[in-house]
């Protein structure tokens, strides 16, 4: 029996890291491990002067791997409190059409199916069975225009998936229909010991208002004074973080700004750290950054917001009110001052990640869905 050929369509750029891009890459790996042939169709912004003009933040260098089919450059389009890199090039429409003619996929899986141009072009032209995953949560005001212009194309999806209850509610508001929840999977390292950690805490995310880095930085002088810990800022552009610290009048003592990190290096940071701090203010459909830490046996201090609350448990995470600088500082201090409790939370977090968010189980669920729609 020939292996199932799966095409994954992502409306963002491979060159710039984000939750959906990470999800798609790990999904592709999981499907290959189950015997599928997988190609990912997405944008690419090669490093150079032109990319630096269009994009203020640093991206991945080099060319995409052979299993990624690039279809054009991206531009920044503000949406849902973030700055995604979306492919809007008219040429991408013809490139996508050519990809489907050439590859002849058995099933095509779209991420954020209502996002132009790759996903809309896929819905309009692809004749293979299609599955769509909805990631975003919140008001999604841009869908007011999107549903009028091309919302009818959602009827071409054979199955609709949401990554969380919040994402389901947000999608169903604009596109009523039947959805099923399949959570985000995460990279789970083969070994993770919650003991013998460096006295560091990690922030992982882009420098966007909703990620709440400014809240953590305001609490940092107190945390540093009382714990002696070092803050490792991962994912955010170093220059923008420095400017933010200057504006907040926060000294850089004990703050290491690392910028974008490849998967392996970010995982290594989490495996060395005593905790991850996630001070987001809202707009999160799923706490992928939390689960990444839990998979590394690293306990979490996180704002108690929708999306995160679906992931957090008392045994693995310490919540605090979003935007509350004092409560954030108290929570971090309490966690770092009780080493037995911190290690127990780390061990429980890894068990939770392995039980609920391991890609091998999620991959099997997806293959089951693909087989049903292909039949």
C-alpha positions as a printed Julia matrix, in Angstrom:
375×3 Matrix{Float64}:
   0.0    0.0    0.0
   1.41   3.38  -1.01
   2.1    5.86   1.8
  -0.43   8.64   2.26
   0.7   11.91   0.67
  -0.12  14.9    2.88
   0.26  18.56   2.02
   0.39  21.07   4.89
  -0.48  24.66   3.96
   0.74  27.46   6.25
  -0.08  31.11   5.4
   3.04  32.41   7.17
   6.74  32.55   6.38
   9.19  29.78   7.24
  11.76  32.5    7.92
   9.99  33.9   10.98
   9.28  31.73  13.96
   5.82  31.51  15.5
   3.44  29.09  17.17
   1.69  27.96  13.98
   4.99  27.52  12.12
   6.34  25.41  14.98
   3.13  23.39  15.08
   3.3   22.64  11.36
   6.96  21.57  11.5
   6.4   19.19  14.4
   3.21  17.91  12.76
   5.16  17.07   9.61
   7.78  15.16  11.63
   5.09  13.2   13.49
   3.3   12.26  10.28
   6.53  11.08   8.65
   7.22   8.9   11.67
   3.86   7.24  10.96
   4.78   6.53   7.34
   3.24   9.52   5.54
   4.93  11.49   2.78
   4.65  15.15   3.78
   5.36  18.46   2.06
   4.77  21.88   3.67
   3.68  24.81   1.51
   4.48  28.21   3.01
   6.32  31.5    2.48
  10.02  32.19   2.66
  11.97  35.45   3.07
  15.64  34.86   2.18
  18.08  36.95   4.26
  19.22  40.12   2.54
  18.64  43.84   2.18
  15.11  43.48   0.8
  13.99  41.31   3.69
  15.56  43.71   6.22
  13.54  46.56   4.72
  10.25  44.65   4.88
  10.73  42.98   8.26
  11.96  44.66  11.44
  12.55  41.44  13.35
  15.26  38.88  12.79
  14.4   35.61  11.12
  15.96  32.24  10.4
  18.94  32.24   8.08
  19.53  29.94   5.18
  17.17  28.06   2.9
  14.15  25.99   4.02
  14.61  22.21   4.17
  13.75  20.14   1.06
  10.31  19.18   2.39
   9.23  22.85   2.47
   7.89  24.27  -0.79
   8.28  28.09  -0.7
   5.65  30.06  -2.58
   6.64  33.68  -2.06
   7.7   36.47   0.28
   5.62  37.69   3.2
   4.55  41.05   4.56
   3.59  42.08   8.08
  -0.16  42.41   8.6
  -1.34  43.42  12.11
  -4.01  40.97  13.29
  -5.42  39.91  16.65
  -2.83  41.86  18.65
   0.14  40.33  16.86
   2.25  40.93  13.74
   2.17  37.8   11.59
   4.17  37.48   8.39
   1.5   36.63   5.8
   2.02  35.79   2.12
   0.01  38.23  -0.01
   1.95  37.97  -3.27
  -0.29  37.42  -6.34
   2.37  35.05  -7.69
   1.71  32.7   -4.78
  -1.71  31.91  -6.28
  -0.15  30.42  -9.41
   2.61  28.67  -7.47
   0.09  26.97  -5.2
  -1.93  25.8   -8.18
   1.23  24.33  -9.75
   2.16  22.59  -6.48
  -1.17  20.79  -6.3
  -0.97  19.71  -9.94
   2.52  18.35  -9.4
   2.25  16.73  -5.95
  -1.23  15.14  -6.15
  -1.73  14.97  -2.38
  -4.18  12.49  -0.87
  -5.11  15.01   1.84
  -4.33  18.7    2.34
  -4.21  20.18   5.86
  -4.61  23.96   6.14
  -3.62  26.0    9.19
  -5.71  29.14   9.81
  -7.81  28.29   6.73
  -9.36  31.74   6.32
  -6.0   33.51   5.97
  -4.93  34.8    2.53
  -3.4   34.06   0.18
  -2.14  30.46   0.48
  -5.11  29.08   2.38
  -7.78  30.92   0.42
  -6.14  29.88  -2.85
  -6.02  26.29  -1.62
  -9.7   26.27  -0.71
 -10.54  27.75  -4.1
  -8.43  25.46  -6.29
  -7.55  22.24  -4.47
  -9.61  19.17  -5.34
  -8.14  16.83  -2.69
  -9.93  16.26   0.65
  -9.13  19.14   3.02
  -8.78  19.48   6.8
  -8.48  22.86   8.51
  -7.02  23.73  11.9
  -8.1   26.97  13.59
  -5.55  28.35  16.05
  -6.52  31.93  16.87
  -8.78  33.14  19.67
 -10.33  36.45  20.58
 -12.57  38.82  18.68
 -10.94  38.16  15.28
 -12.42  41.39  13.94
 -10.7   40.95  10.58
 -13.07  38.02   9.95
 -15.89  40.54   9.52
 -14.37  41.28   6.13
 -13.01  37.82   5.5
 -16.31  36.01   5.92
 -18.01  38.37   3.48
 -15.28  38.06   0.88
 -14.44  34.35   1.01
 -16.19  32.79   4.02
 -18.22  30.54   1.7
 -15.0   28.65   0.92
 -14.99  27.19   4.44
 -17.7   24.81   3.24
 -15.02  23.04   1.21
 -13.3   21.83   4.38
 -14.09  18.17   5.01
 -13.17  18.45   8.71
 -12.6   21.41  11.04
 -10.19  21.23  13.97
  -9.66  23.76  16.79
  -6.6   23.62  19.04
  -8.58  24.57  22.16
 -12.04  25.4   23.41
 -11.2   29.1   23.1
 -10.16  28.68  19.48
 -13.33  26.69  18.77
 -15.59  29.42  20.2
 -13.74  32.12  18.26
 -13.95  30.26  14.94
 -17.56  29.18  15.4
 -18.64  32.77  15.95
 -17.77  33.6   12.35
 -18.01  30.16  10.72
 -20.75  28.07  12.36
 -20.32  24.35  11.92
 -18.97  21.16  13.45
 -15.51  21.34  15.04
 -13.39  18.9   17.0
 -10.59  19.77  19.4
  -7.13  18.36  18.72
  -4.63  20.18  20.94
  -1.26  21.51  19.92
   1.5   18.99  20.27
   4.95  19.91  21.56
   8.5   18.74  21.2
   9.19  16.46  24.18
  12.91  15.84  24.76
  13.84  12.24  25.55
  15.3   13.16  28.95
  14.53  16.0   31.38
  15.57  16.2   35.04
  13.86  18.91  37.15
  16.84  18.91  39.54
  20.3   20.47  39.2
  19.12  23.53  37.27
  20.9   26.83  36.7
  19.5   29.76  38.66
  17.79  31.15  35.56
  14.25  31.82  34.42
  13.17  31.96  30.79
  10.84  34.24  28.86
   9.96  32.83  25.44
   8.09  34.89  22.88
   8.12  37.78  20.45
   8.29  41.37  21.67
   4.6   42.23  21.36
   2.43  44.12  23.82
   0.17  41.14  24.45
   3.1   38.9   25.41
   3.6   41.03  28.54
   7.39  41.24  28.54
   7.12  44.77  29.94
   5.28  43.37  32.99
   8.1   40.9   33.67
  10.79  43.55  33.21
   9.05  45.85  35.69
   9.08  43.03  38.25
  12.63  42.01  37.44
  14.65  44.29  39.79
  12.77  42.88  42.8
  13.08  39.28  41.58
  16.8   39.72  40.9
  17.45  41.26  44.31
  15.62  38.54  46.25
  16.59  35.44  44.24
  19.83  36.29  42.45
  18.38  34.67  39.33
  19.22  35.52  35.73
  16.52  36.23  33.16
  17.02  34.69  29.71
  14.84  36.44  27.1
  14.33  34.17  24.08
  12.6   34.99  20.81
  12.31  38.77  21.15
  14.4   41.1   19.01
  17.39  42.23  21.14
  17.33  45.85  20.0
  13.63  46.24  20.77
  14.11  44.66  24.2
  16.95  47.06  24.99
  14.78  50.01  23.94
  11.94  48.72  26.12
  14.26  48.39  29.11
  15.49  51.95  28.59
  11.94  53.22  28.42
  11.01  51.36  31.62
  14.27  52.48  33.26
  15.17  48.88  34.08
  18.87  48.05  34.33
  20.15  45.13  32.28
  21.88  43.51  35.26
  21.05  39.82  35.23
  19.18  40.0   31.91
  20.47  38.05  28.9
  18.67  38.89  25.64
  19.26  35.98  23.28
  17.02  36.82  20.32
  15.68  34.09  18.07
  16.86  30.57  18.96
  16.57  27.38  16.89
  14.43  24.62  18.39
  17.38  22.72  19.85
  18.87  25.76  21.56
  15.54  26.91  23.0
  14.92  23.41  24.36
  18.38  23.46  25.95
  17.52  26.77  27.65
  14.36  25.27  29.11
  16.2   22.14  30.28
  18.68  24.32  32.2
  16.2   26.81  33.71
  14.39  26.65  37.03
  11.2   28.17  35.62
   9.49  29.72  32.62
   7.58  32.98  33.08
   4.7   33.69  30.67
   3.18  37.12  31.48
   0.86  37.4   28.46
  -2.05  39.81  28.76
  -4.54  37.97  26.51
  -5.24  36.81  22.98
  -3.77  33.34  23.5
  -5.79  30.43  22.16
  -3.49  27.76  23.59
  -0.57  27.84  26.0
   1.98  26.28  23.66
   4.82  28.15  25.36
   3.7   26.69  28.69
   3.55  23.13  27.41
   7.01  23.47  25.82
   8.4   24.24  29.28
   6.43  21.49  31.03
   7.76  18.96  28.52
  11.25  19.93  29.73
  10.26  19.37  33.38
  10.37  23.14  33.89
   7.56  24.59  36.06
   5.7   27.66  34.89
   4.65  31.01  36.34
   1.95  32.36  34.04
  -0.8   34.94  33.88
  -4.23  33.48  34.49
  -5.8   34.16  31.09
  -8.06  32.25  28.73
  -5.98  29.86  26.68
  -3.36  29.46  29.39
  -5.94  28.37  31.98
  -6.82  25.39  29.77
  -3.26  24.12  30.2
  -2.34  25.15  33.75
  -2.85  22.85  36.73
  -1.98  23.53  40.4
   0.58  20.73  40.27
   2.52  22.25  37.36
   1.97  26.03  37.19
   1.66  29.07  39.43
  -0.91  31.6   38.14
  -1.03  35.35  38.77
  -3.44  38.08  37.64
  -2.47  39.38  34.17
  -0.56  42.65  34.29
  -0.01  42.49  38.08
   3.7   43.22  38.57
   3.73  42.58  42.32
   1.89  39.26  42.04
   4.27  38.1   39.32
   7.29  38.88  41.5
   5.76  37.12  44.52
   4.98  34.0   42.49
   8.5   33.73  41.05
  10.09  34.3   44.46
   7.85  31.66  46.05
   8.71  29.1   43.39
  12.47  29.66  43.48
  12.58  29.66  47.3
  11.03  26.17  47.6
  13.28  23.78  45.72
  11.47  20.51  46.63
   8.17  21.98  45.47
   9.77  23.36  42.3
  11.2   19.95  41.4
   7.9   18.21  42.1
   6.08  20.69  39.85
   8.65  20.1   37.12
   8.18  16.33  37.29
   4.38  16.69  37.23
   4.6   19.05  34.28
   6.57  16.58  32.2
   4.06  13.82  33.0
   1.23  16.11  31.92
   2.95  17.01  28.65
   3.69  13.38  27.84
   0.11  12.32  28.58
  -1.75  15.09  26.7
   0.52  16.79  24.2
   2.92  14.19  22.78
   3.05  14.37  19.0
   3.07  10.61  18.49
  -0.48  10.34  19.87
  -1.68  13.52  18.13
  -0.15  12.33  14.86
  -2.15   9.09  15.08
  -5.31  11.12  15.66
  -4.6   13.2   12.56
  -3.88  10.15  10.42
  -7.2    8.7   11.52
  -8.95  11.89  10.4
  -7.09  11.86   7.08
  -8.11   8.28   6.4
 -11.75   9.12   7.06
 -11.84  12.15   4.76
  -9.82  10.4    2.04
 -12.32   7.54   2.08
